[in-house]
Amino acid sequence: MKDGICPKCSSTDVRITPIINTVMVPSVRQFDTYLCTACGYFEHYVTDPAKLADIAANWPSVSG
Ligand SMILES: [Zn+2]
């Protein structure tokens, strides 16, 4: 998805969350959203490395 190609329908019209004006919106953007305009599929990515480390330390692993 991050390469601009939809993994579901192979469309190359993938869009990313617009940049938020951090002066007007003081909270830091915590997710990047990639969305395919052809089929509607989307993915979220956590962008804060500290949040990712916290999740890695506390959330259960799918692979066990
Ligand atoms: Zn698609």
N, CA, C, O and the ligand as a Tripos MOL2 file, in Angstrom:
@<TRIPOS>MOLECULE
protein
  257   255    65     0     0
PROTEIN
NO_CHARGES

@<TRIPOS>ATOM
      1 N           0.8440   -1.2150    0.0000 N.3       1 MET1
      2 CA          0.0000    0.0000    0.0000 C.3       1 MET1
      3 C           0.8680    1.2490    0.0000 C.2       1 MET1
      4 O           0.5840    2.2140   -0.7100 O.2       1 MET1
      5 N           1.9450    1.2230    0.8140 N.am      2 LYS2
      6 CA          2.8200    2.3920    0.8950 C.3       2 LYS2
      7 C           3.5570    2.6500   -0.4190 C.2       2 LYS2
      8 O           4.0760    3.7430   -0.6450 O.2       2 LYS2
      9 N           3.5970    1.6310   -1.2820 N.am      3 ASP3
     10 CA          4.2520    1.8090   -2.5760 C.3       3 ASP3
     11 C           3.3100    2.4120   -3.6150 C.2       3 ASP3
     12 O           3.6830    2.5800   -4.7760 O.2       3 ASP3
     13 N           2.0640    2.7420   -3.1840 N.am      4 GLY4
     14 CA          1.1270    3.3800   -4.0890 C.3       4 GLY4
     15 C           0.3060    2.4010   -4.9070 C.2       4 GLY4
     16 O          -0.3790    2.8000   -5.8480 O.2       4 GLY4
     17 N           0.3670    1.1160   -4.5550 N.am      5 ILE5
     18 CA         -0.4100    0.1060   -5.2690 C.3       5 ILE5
     19 C          -1.3360   -0.5870   -4.2730 C.2       5 ILE5
     20 O          -0.8880   -1.0560   -3.2270 O.2       5 ILE5
     21 N          -2.6300   -0.6520   -4.5980 N.am      6 CYS6
     22 CA         -3.5980   -1.3040   -3.7120 C.3       6 CYS6
     23 C          -3.3880   -2.8150   -3.7290 C.2       6 CYS6
     24 O          -3.3690   -3.4150   -4.8040 O.2       6 CYS6
     25 N          -3.2290   -3.4480   -2.5560 N.am      7 PRO7
     26 CA         -3.0110   -4.8930   -2.5120 C.3       7 PRO7
     27 C          -4.2710   -5.6990   -2.8270 C.2       7 PRO7
     28 O          -4.1900   -6.9060   -3.0560 O.2       7 PRO7
     29 N          -5.4150   -5.0530   -2.8390 N.am      8 LYS8
     30 CA         -6.6750   -5.7560   -3.0910 C.3       8 LYS8
     31 C          -7.0780   -5.7360   -4.5570 C.2       8 LYS8
     32 O          -7.5300   -6.7520   -5.0870 O.2       8 LYS8
     33 N          -6.9190   -4.5760   -5.2310 N.am      9 CYS9
     34 CA         -7.4010   -4.4620   -6.6120 C.3       9 CYS9
     35 C          -6.3170   -4.0100   -7.5830 C.2       9 CYS9
     36 O          -6.5710   -3.8670   -8.7790 O.2       9 CYS9
     37 N          -5.1010   -3.7820   -7.0670 N.am     10 SER10
     38 CA         -3.9460   -3.3900   -7.8810 C.3      10 SER10
     39 C          -4.0520   -1.9970   -8.4890 C.2      10 SER10
     40 O          -3.2530   -1.6430   -9.3560 O.2      10 SER10
     41 N          -5.0320   -1.1940   -8.0460 N.am     11 SER11
     42 CA         -5.1190    0.1790   -8.5190 C.3      11 SER11
     43 C          -3.8890    0.9630   -8.0590 C.2      11 SER11
     44 O          -3.3280    0.6750   -7.0020 O.2      11 SER11
     45 N          -3.4740    1.9430   -8.8450 N.am     12 THR12
     46 CA         -2.3480    2.7910   -8.4620 C.3      12 THR12
     47 C          -2.8200    4.1560   -7.9630 C.2      12 THR12
     48 O          -2.0090    5.0620   -7.7750 O.2      12 THR12
     49 N          -4.1400    4.3060   -7.7460 N.am     13 ASP13
     50 CA         -4.6550    5.5740   -7.2120 C.3      13 ASP13
     51 C          -4.8580    5.4360   -5.7070 C.2      13 ASP13
     52 O          -5.9900    5.3650   -5.2270 O.2      13 ASP13
     53 N          -3.7350    5.4000   -4.9610 N.am     14 VAL14
     54 CA         -3.7500    5.2850   -3.5050 C.3      14 VAL14
     55 C          -3.4480    6.6510   -2.9200 C.2      14 VAL14
     56 O          -2.4930    7.3110   -3.3290 O.2      14 VAL14
     57 N          -4.2580    7.0740   -1.9690 N.am     15 ARG15
     58 CA         -4.0970    8.3970   -1.3510 C.3      15 ARG15
     59 C          -3.6770    8.2480    0.1070 C.2      15 ARG15
     60 O          -3.9620    7.2320    0.7420 O.2      15 ARG15
     61 N          -2.9970    9.2650    0.6320 N.am     16 ILE16
     62 CA         -2.5530    9.2720    2.0310 C.3      16 ILE16
     63 C          -3.2140   10.4240    2.7520 C.2      16 ILE16
     64 O          -3.5620   11.4340    2.1410 O.2      16 ILE16
     65 N          -3.3900   10.2680    4.0830 N.am     17 THR17
     66 CA         -3.9720   11.3160    4.9210 C.3      17 THR17
     67 C          -3.3190   12.6580    4.6260 C.2      17 THR17
     68 O          -2.0910   12.7470    4.6210 O.2      17 THR17
     69 N          -4.0980   13.6990    4.3800 N.am     18 PRO18
     70 CA         -3.5080   15.0260    4.1820 C.3      18 PRO18
     71 C          -2.7450   15.4760    5.4240 C.2      18 PRO18
     72 O          -3.0780   15.0720    6.5380 O.2      18 PRO18
     73 N          -1.7170   16.3170    5.2340 N.am     19 ILE19
     74 CA         -0.9640   16.8630    6.3500 C.3      19 ILE19
     75 C          -1.8640   17.7950    7.1530 C.2      19 ILE19
     76 O          -2.5200   18.6770    6.5980 O.2      19 ILE19
     77 N          -1.8850   17.5840    8.4800 N.am     20 ILE20
     78 CA         -2.6990   18.4140    9.3650 C.3      20 ILE20
     79 C          -1.8790   19.6190    9.8100 C.2      20 ILE20
     80 O          -0.7040   19.4840   10.1510 O.2      20 ILE20
     81 N          -2.4910   20.7770    9.8070 N.am     21 ASN21
     82 CA         -1.8240   21.9900   10.2870 C.3      21 ASN21
     83 C          -1.6580   21.8900   11.7990 C.2      21 ASN21
     84 O          -2.6280   22.0420   12.5420 O.2      21 ASN21
     85 N          -0.4260   21.6340   12.2610 N.am     22 THR22
     86 CA         -0.2000   21.3830   13.6820 C.3      22 THR22
     87 C          -0.2970   22.6540   14.5280 C.2      22 THR22
     88 O          -0.3240   22.5790   15.7560 O.2      22 THR22
     89 N          -0.3500   23.8250   13.8760 N.am     23 VAL23
     90 CA         -0.5670   25.0590   14.6290 C.3      23 VAL23
     91 C          -2.0400   25.1480   15.0230 C.2      23 VAL23
     92 O          -2.3770   25.5150   16.1490 O.2      23 VAL23
     93 N          -2.9080   24.8050   14.0730 N.am     24 MET24
     94 CA         -4.3470   24.8610   14.3370 C.3      24 MET24
     95 C          -4.8110   23.6370   15.1300 C.2      24 MET24
     96 O          -5.7430   23.7310   15.9290 O.2      24 MET24
     97 N          -4.1630   22.4920   14.9110 N.am     25 VAL25
     98 CA         -4.5220   21.2450   15.5990 C.3      25 VAL25
     99 C          -3.2950   20.7760   16.3720 C.2      25 VAL25
    100 O          -2.4380   20.0930   15.8100 O.2      25 VAL25
    101 N          -3.1990   21.1310   17.6460 N.am     26 PRO26
    102 CA         -1.9660   20.8710   18.4010 C.3      26 PRO26
    103 C          -1.6290   19.4010   18.6010 C.2      26 PRO26
    104 O          -0.4600   19.0730   18.8050 O.2      26 PRO26
    105 N          -2.6050   18.5080   18.5500 N.am     27 SER27
    106 CA         -2.2910   17.0970   18.7600 C.3      27 SER27
    107 C          -1.5230   16.5350   17.5590 C.2      27 SER27
    108 O          -1.8250   16.8530   16.4080 O.2      27 SER27
    109 N          -0.5420   15.7060   17.8460 N.am     28 VAL28
    110 CA          0.2630   15.1020   16.7940 C.3      28 VAL28
    111 C          -0.5390   14.0120   16.0980 C.2      28 VAL28
    112 O          -1.2390   13.2320   16.7440 O.2      28 VAL28
    113 N          -0.4320   13.9680   14.7950 N.am     29 ARG29
    114 CA         -1.1140   12.9240   14.0480 C.3      29 ARG29
    115 C          -0.5260   11.5690   14.4300 C.2      29 ARG29
    116 O           0.6880   11.3820   14.3510 O.2      29 ARG29
    117 N          -1.3650   10.6240   14.8400 N.am     30 GLN30
    118 CA         -0.8780    9.3440   15.3370 C.3      30 GLN30
    119 C          -0.9740    8.2350   14.3020 C.2      30 GLN30
    120 O          -0.3930    7.1640   14.4780 O.2      30 GLN30
    121 N          -1.7090    8.4870   13.2190 N.am     31 PHE31
    122 CA         -1.8790    7.4620   12.1980 C.3      31 PHE31
    123 C          -1.6950    8.0690   10.8150 C.2      31 PHE31
    124 O          -2.0920    9.2080   10.5670 O.2      31 PHE31
    125 N          -1.0900    7.2980    9.9180 N.am     32 ASP32
    126 CA         -1.1610    7.5910    8.4950 C.3      32 ASP32
    127 C          -2.1820    6.6290    7.9190 C.2      32 ASP32
    128 O          -2.1540    5.4340    8.2130 O.2      32 ASP32
    129 N          -3.0710    7.1430    7.1060 N.am     33 THR33
    130 CA         -4.0620    6.2890    6.4510 C.3      33 THR33
    131 C          -3.8010    6.2920    4.9510 C.2      33 THR33
    132 O          -3.7160    7.3500    4.3280 O.2      33 THR33
    133 N          -3.6730    5.0960    4.3760 N.am     34 TYR34
    134 CA         -3.5370    4.9370    2.9360 C.3      34 TYR34
    135 C          -4.8550    4.3710    2.4270 C.2      34 TYR34
    136 O          -5.3140    3.3420    2.9210 O.2      34 TYR34
    137 N          -5.4690    5.0250    1.4470 N.am     35 LEU35
    138 CA         -6.7840    4.6140    0.9640 C.3      35 LEU35
    139 C          -6.8090    4.5070   -0.5580 C.2      35 LEU35
    140 O          -6.3340    5.3920   -1.2700 O.2      35 LEU35
    141 N          -7.3720    3.4040   -1.0350 N.am     36 CYS36
    142 CA         -7.5240    3.1790   -2.4750 C.3      36 CYS36
    143 C          -8.8350    3.7970   -2.9290 C.2      36 CYS36
    144 O          -9.8980    3.4590   -2.4080 O.2      36 CYS36
    145 N          -8.7630    4.7060   -3.9020 N.am     37 THR37
    146 CA         -9.9850    5.3660   -4.3680 C.3      37 THR37
    147 C         -10.7610    4.4940   -5.3500 C.2      37 THR37
    148 O         -11.8840    4.8340   -5.7200 O.2      37 THR37
    149 N         -10.1780    3.3770   -5.7780 N.am     38 ALA38
    150 CA        -10.8830    2.4950   -6.7160 C.3      38 ALA38
    151 C         -11.8140    1.5280   -5.9860 C.2      38 ALA38
    152 O         -12.9620    1.3450   -6.3910 O.2      38 ALA38
    153 N         -11.3170    0.9020   -4.8970 N.am     39 CYS39
    154 CA        -12.1340   -0.1090   -4.2070 C.3      39 CYS39
    155 C         -12.4860    0.2810   -2.7750 C.2      39 CYS39
    156 O         -13.3340   -0.3660   -2.1600 O.2      39 CYS39
    157 N         -11.8590    1.3210   -2.2300 N.am     40 GLY40
    158 CA        -12.1970    1.7760   -0.8890 C.3      40 GLY40
    159 C         -11.3820    1.1360    0.2150 C.2      40 GLY40
    160 O         -11.5430    1.4870    1.3840 O.2      40 GLY40
    161 N         -10.5040    0.1980   -0.1350 N.am     41 TYR41
    162 CA         -9.6790   -0.4510    0.8860 C.3      41 TYR41
    163 C          -8.7360    0.5700    1.5080 C.2      41 TYR41
    164 O          -8.2130    1.4400    0.8130 O.2      41 TYR41
    165 N          -8.5140    0.4630    2.8430 N.am     42 PHE42
    166 CA         -7.5760    1.3740    3.4810 C.3      42 PHE42
    167 C          -6.7820    0.6760    4.5590 C.2      42 PHE42
    168 O          -7.2100   -0.3410    5.1050 O.2      42 PHE42
    169 N          -5.6120    1.2330    4.8640 N.am     43 GLU43
    170 CA         -4.7380    0.7270    5.9240 C.3      43 GLU43
    171 C          -4.3190    1.8930    6.7930 C.2      43 GLU43
    172 O          -4.1340    3.0100    6.3110 O.2      43 GLU43
    173 N          -4.1690    1.6140    8.1130 N.am     44 HIS44
    174 CA         -3.6590    2.6140    9.0410 C.3      44 HIS44
    175 C          -2.2660    2.1980    9.4920 C.2      44 HIS44
    176 O          -1.9880    1.0100    9.6570 O.2      44 HIS44
    177 N          -1.3880    3.1870    9.6930 N.am     45 TYR45
    178 CA         -0.0640    2.9320   10.2470 C.3      45 TYR45
    179 C           0.1710    3.8920   11.4010 C.2      45 TYR45
    180 O           0.0240    5.1040   11.2450 O.2      45 TYR45
    181 N           0.5410    3.3470   12.5750 N.am     46 VAL46
    182 CA          0.9160    4.1900   13.7100 C.3      46 VAL46
    183 C           2.2550    4.8580   13.3600 C.2      46 VAL46
    184 O           3.1930    4.1860   12.9310 O.2      46 VAL46
    185 N           2.3360    6.1670   13.5440 N.am     47 THR47
    186 CA          3.5210    6.9020   13.1060 C.3      47 THR47
    187 C           4.4580    7.2760   14.2480 C.2      47 THR47
    188 O           5.5950    7.6800   14.0010 O.2      47 THR47
    189 N           4.0050    7.1500   15.4920 N.am     48 ASP48
    190 CA          4.8180    7.5510   16.6410 C.3      48 ASP48
    191 C           5.6720    6.3680   17.1140 C.2      48 ASP48
    192 O           5.1160    5.3850   17.6040 O.2      48 ASP48
    193 N           7.0190    6.4300   16.9830 N.am     49 PRO49
    194 CA          7.8810    5.3110   17.3940 C.3      49 PRO49
    195 C           7.7080    4.9410   18.8660 C.2      49 PRO49
    196 O           7.8060    3.7650   19.2160 O.2      49 PRO49
    197 N           7.4510    5.9190   19.7310 N.am     50 ALA50
    198 CA          7.2570    5.6320   21.1520 C.3      50 ALA50
    199 C           5.9830    4.8260   21.3590 C.2      50 ALA50
    200 O           5.9460    3.9190   22.1910 O.2      50 ALA50
    201 N           4.9460    5.1530   20.6080 N.am     51 LYS51
    202 CA          3.6910    4.4060   20.7100 C.3      51 LYS51
    203 C           3.8810    2.9770   20.1990 C.2      51 LYS51
    204 O           3.3400    2.0310   20.7730 O.2      51 LYS51
    205 N           4.6460    2.8250   19.1230 N.am     52 LEU52
    206 CA          4.9180    1.4890   18.5980 C.3      52 LEU52
    207 C           5.6760    0.6470   19.6230 C.2      52 LEU52
    208 O           5.3890   -0.5380   19.7880 O.2      52 LEU52
    209 N           6.6470    1.2590   20.3140 N.am     53 ALA53
    210 CA          7.4210    0.5430   21.3310 C.3      53 ALA53
    211 C           6.5230    0.1370   22.4910 C.2      53 ALA53
    212 O           6.6580   -0.9570   23.0380 O.2      53 ALA53
    213 N           5.5980    1.0320   22.8650 N.am     54 ASP54
    214 CA          4.6660    0.7340   23.9480 C.3      54 ASP54
    215 C           3.7580   -0.4380   23.5680 C.2      54 ASP54
    216 O           3.5010   -1.3220   24.3840 O.2      54 ASP54
    217 N           3.2850   -0.4370   22.3470 N.am     55 ILE55
    218 CA          2.4320   -1.5340   21.8740 C.3      55 ILE55
    219 C           3.2120   -2.8430   21.8330 C.2      55 ILE55
    220 O           2.6990   -3.8860   22.2400 O.2      55 ILE55
    221 N           4.4520   -2.7940   21.3430 N.am     56 ALA56
    222 CA          5.2730   -4.0020   21.2570 C.3      56 ALA56
    223 C           5.5100   -4.6050   22.6300 C.2      56 ALA56
    224 O           5.6210   -5.8220   22.7720 O.2      56 ALA56
    225 N           5.5870   -3.7400   23.6520 N.am     57 ALA57
    226 CA          5.8630   -4.2060   25.0050 C.3      57 ALA57
    227 C           4.6100   -4.7390   25.7010 C.2      57 ALA57
    228 O           4.7140   -5.5350   26.6350 O.2      57 ALA57
    229 N           3.4380   -4.3130   25.2590 N.am     58 ASN58
    230 CA          2.2240   -4.5980   26.0270 C.3      58 ASN58
    231 C           1.1290   -5.3920   25.3010 C.2      58 ASN58
    232 O           0.2890   -6.0130   25.9510 O.2      58 ASN58
    233 N           1.1310   -5.3760   23.9820 N.am     59 TRP59
    234 CA          0.0690   -6.0790   23.2730 C.3      59 TRP59
    235 C           0.5060   -7.5170   23.0060 C.2      59 TRP59
    236 O           1.6880   -7.7660   22.7660 O.2      59 TRP59
    237 N          -0.4310   -8.4700   23.0460 N.am     60 PRO60
    238 CA         -0.0600   -9.8570   22.7490 C.3      60 PRO60
    239 C           0.2890  -10.0120   21.2680 C.2      60 PRO60
    240 O          -0.2580   -9.3320   20.4000 O.2      60 PRO60
    241 N           1.2220  -10.9350   21.0140 N.am     61 SER61
    242 CA          1.6680  -11.1980   19.6510 C.3      61 SER61
    243 C           0.7570  -12.2060   18.9660 C.2      61 SER61
    244 O           0.3280  -13.1730   19.5960 O.2      61 SER61
    245 N           0.4570  -12.0000   17.6960 N.am     62 VAL62
    246 CA         -0.3570  -12.9440   16.9340 C.3      62 VAL62
    247 C           0.3760  -14.2640   16.7650 C.2      62 VAL62
    248 O          -0.2390  -15.3310   16.7870 O.2      62 VAL62
    249 N           1.7090  -14.1890   16.5950 N.am     63 SER63
    250 CA          2.4830  -15.3980   16.3360 C.3      63 SER63
    251 C           2.8690  -16.1370   17.6250 C.2      63 SER63
    252 O           3.5040  -17.1910   17.5740 O.2      63 SER63
    253 N           2.4850  -15.5820   18.7700 N.am     64 GLY64
    254 CA          2.6870  -16.2680   20.0360 C.3      64 GLY64
    255 C           3.9880  -16.0580   20.6900 C.2      64 GLY64
    256 O           4.2340  -16.6050   21.7650 O.2      64 GLY64
    257 ZN         -8.1660   -1.0190   -4.3380 Zn       65 ZN65
@<TRIPOS>BOND
     1     1     2 1
     2     2     3 1
     3     3     4 2
     4     3     5 am
     5     5     6 1
     6     6     7 1
     7     7     8 2
     8     7     9 am
     9     9    10 1
    10    10    11 1
    11    11    12 2
    12    11    13 am
    13    13    14 1
    14    14    15 1
    15    15    16 2
    16    15    17 am
    17    17    18 1
    18    18    19 1
    19    19    20 2
    20    19    21 am
    21    21    22 1
    22    22    23 1
    23    23    24 2
    24    23    25 am
    25    25    26 1
    26    26    27 1
    27    27    28 2
    28    27    29 am
    29    29    30 1
    30    30    31 1
    31    31    32 2
    32    31    33 am
    33    33    34 1
    34    34    35 1
    35    35    36 2
    36    35    37 am
    37    37    38 1
    38    38    39 1
    39    39    40 2
    40    39    41 am
    41    41    42 1
    42    42    43 1
    43    43    44 2
    44    43    45 am
    45    45    46 1
    46    46    47 1
    47    47    48 2
    48    47    49 am
    49    49    50 1
    50    50    51 1
    51    51    52 2
    52    51    53 am
    53    53    54 1
    54    54    55 1
    55    55    56 2
    56    55    57 am
    57    57    58 1
    58    58    59 1
    59    59    60 2
    60    59    61 am
    61    61    62 1
    62    62    63 1
    63    63    64 2
    64    63    65 am
    65    65    66 1
    66    66    67 1
    67    67    68 2
    68    67    69 am
    69    69    70 1
    70    70    71 1
    71    71    72 2
    72    71    73 am
    73    73    74 1
    74    74    75 1
    75    75    76 2
    76    75    77 am
    77    77    78 1
    78    78    79 1
    79    79    80 2
    80    79    81 am
    81    81    82 1
    82    82    83 1
    83    83    84 2
    84    83    85 am
    85    85    86 1
    86    86    87 1
    87    87    88 2
    88    87    89 am
    89    89    90 1
    90    90    91 1
    91    91    92 2
    92    91    93 am
    93    93    94 1
    94    94    95 1
    95    95    96 2
    96    95    97 am
    97    97    98 1
    98    98    99 1
    99    99   100 2
   100    99   101 am
   101   101   102 1
   102   102   103 1
   103   103   104 2
   104   103   105 am
   105   105   106 1
   106   106   107 1
   107   107   108 2
   108   107   109 am
   109   109   110 1
   110   110   111 1
   111   111   112 2
   112   111   113 am
   113   113   114 1
   114   114   115 1
   115   115   116 2
   116   115   117 am
   117   117   118 1
   118   118   119 1
   119   119   120 2
   120   119   121 am
   121   121   122 1
   122   122   123 1
   123   123   124 2
   124   123   125 am
   125   125   126 1
   126   126   127 1
   127   127   128 2
   128   127   129 am
   129   129   130 1
   130   130   131 1
   131   131   132 2
   132   131   133 am
   133   133   134 1
   134   134   135 1
   135   135   136 2
   136   135   137 am
   137   137   138 1
   138   138   139 1
   139   139   140 2
   140   139   141 am
   141   141   142 1
   142   142   143 1
   143   143   144 2
   144   143   145 am
   145   145   146 1
   146   146   147 1
   147   147   148 2
   148   147   149 am
   149   149   150 1
   150   150   151 1
   151   151   152 2
   152   151   153 am
   153   153   154 1
   154   154   155 1
   155   155   156 2
   156   155   157 am
   157   157   158 1
   158   158   159 1
   159   159   160 2
   160   159   161 am
   161   161   162 1
   162   162   163 1
   163   163   164 2
   164   163   165 am
   165   165   166 1
   166   166   167 1
   167   167   168 2
   168   167   169 am
   169   169   170 1
   170   170   171 1
   171   171   172 2
   172   171   173 am
   173   173   174 1
   174   174   175 1
   175   175   176 2
   176   175   177 am
   177   177   178 1
   178   178   179 1
   179   179   180 2
   180   179   181 am
   181   181   182 1
   182   182   183 1
   183   183   184 2
   184   183   185 am
   185   185   186 1
   186   186   187 1
   187   187   188 2
   188   187   189 am
   189   189   190 1
   190   190   191 1
   191   191   192 2
   192   191   193 am
   193   193   194 1
   194   194   195 1
   195   195   196 2
   196   195   197 am
   197   197   198 1
   198   198   199 1
   199   199   200 2
   200   199   201 am
   201   201   202 1
   202   202   203 1
   203   203   204 2
   204   203   205 am
   205   205   206 1
   206   206   207 1
   207   207   208 2
   208   207   209 am
   209   209   210 1
   210   210   211 1
   211   211   212 2
   212   211   213 am
   213   213   214 1
   214   214   215 1
   215   215   216 2
   216   215   217 am
   217   217   218 1
   218   218   219 1
   219   219   220 2
   220   219   221 am
   221   221   222 1
   222   222   223 1
   223   223   224 2
   224   223   225 am
   225   225   226 1
   226   226   227 1
   227   227   228 2
   228   227   229 am
   229   229   230 1
   230   230   231 1
   231   231   232 2
   232   231   233 am
   233   233   234 1
   234   234   235 1
   235   235   236 2
   236   235   237 am
   237   237   238 1
   238   238   239 1
   239   239   240 2
   240   239   241 am
   241   241   242 1
   242   242   243 1
   243   243   244 2
   244   243   245 am
   245   245   246 1
   246   246   247 1
   247   247   248 2
   248   247   249 am
   249   249   250 1
   250   250   251 1
   251   251   252 2
   252   251   253 am
   253   253   254 1
   254   254   255 1
   255   255   256 2
@<TRIPOS>SUBSTRUCTURE
     1 MET1         2 RESIDUE 1 A MET
     2 LYS2         6 RESIDUE 1 A LYS
     3 ASP3        10 RESIDUE 1 A ASP
     4 GLY4        14 RESIDUE 1 A GLY
     5 ILE5        18 RESIDUE 1 A ILE
     6 CYS6        22 RESIDUE 1 A CYS
     7 PRO7        26 RESIDUE 1 A PRO
     8 LYS8        30 RESIDUE 1 A LYS
     9 CYS9        34 RESIDUE 1 A CYS
    10 SER10       38 RESIDUE 1 A SER
    11 SER11       42 RESIDUE 1 A SER
    12 THR12       46 RESIDUE 1 A THR
    13 ASP13       50 RESIDUE 1 A ASP
    14 VAL14       54 RESIDUE 1 A VAL
    15 ARG15       58 RESIDUE 1 A ARG
    16 ILE16       62 RESIDUE 1 A ILE
    17 THR17       66 RESIDUE 1 A THR
    18 PRO18       70 RESIDUE 1 A PRO
    19 ILE19       74 RESIDUE 1 A ILE
    20 ILE20       78 RESIDUE 1 A ILE
    21 ASN21       82 RESIDUE 1 A ASN
    22 THR22       86 RESIDUE 1 A THR
    23 VAL23       90 RESIDUE 1 A VAL
    24 MET24       94 RESIDUE 1 A MET
    25 VAL25       98 RESIDUE 1 A VAL
    26 PRO26      102 RESIDUE 1 A PRO
    27 SER27      106 RESIDUE 1 A SER
    28 VAL28      110 RESIDUE 1 A VAL
    29 ARG29      114 RESIDUE 1 A ARG
    30 GLN30      118 RESIDUE 1 A GLN
    31 PHE31      122 RESIDUE 1 A PHE
    32 ASP32      126 RESIDUE 1 A ASP
    33 THR33      130 RESIDUE 1 A THR
    34 TYR34      134 RESIDUE 1 A TYR
    35 LEU35      138 RESIDUE 1 A LEU
    36 CYS36      142 RESIDUE 1 A CYS
    37 THR37      146 RESIDUE 1 A THR
    38 ALA38      150 RESIDUE 1 A ALA
    39 CYS39      154 RESIDUE 1 A CYS
    40 GLY40      158 RESIDUE 1 A GLY
    41 TYR41      162 RESIDUE 1 A TYR
    42 PHE42      166 RESIDUE 1 A PHE
    43 GLU43      170 RESIDUE 1 A GLU
    44 HIS44      174 RESIDUE 1 A HIS
    45 TYR45      178 RESIDUE 1 A TYR
    46 VAL46      182 RESIDUE 1 A VAL
    47 THR47      186 RESIDUE 1 A THR
    48 ASP48      190 RESIDUE 1 A ASP
    49 PRO49      194 RESIDUE 1 A PRO
    50 ALA50      198 RESIDUE 1 A ALA
    51 LYS51      202 RESIDUE 1 A LYS
    52 LEU52      206 RESIDUE 1 A LEU
    53 ALA53      210 RESIDUE 1 A ALA
    54 ASP54      214 RESIDUE 1 A ASP
    55 ILE55      218 RESIDUE 1 A ILE
    56 ALA56      222 RESIDUE 1 A ALA
    57 ALA57      226 RESIDUE 1 A ALA
    58 ASN58      230 RESIDUE 1 A ASN
    59 TRP59      234 RESIDUE 1 A TRP
    60 PRO60      238 RESIDUE 1 A PRO
    61 SER61      242 RESIDUE 1 A SER
    62 VAL62      246 RESIDUE 1 A VAL
    63 SER63      250 RESIDUE 1 A SER
    64 GLY64      254 RESIDUE 1 A GLY
    65 ZN65       257 GROUP 0 **** ****
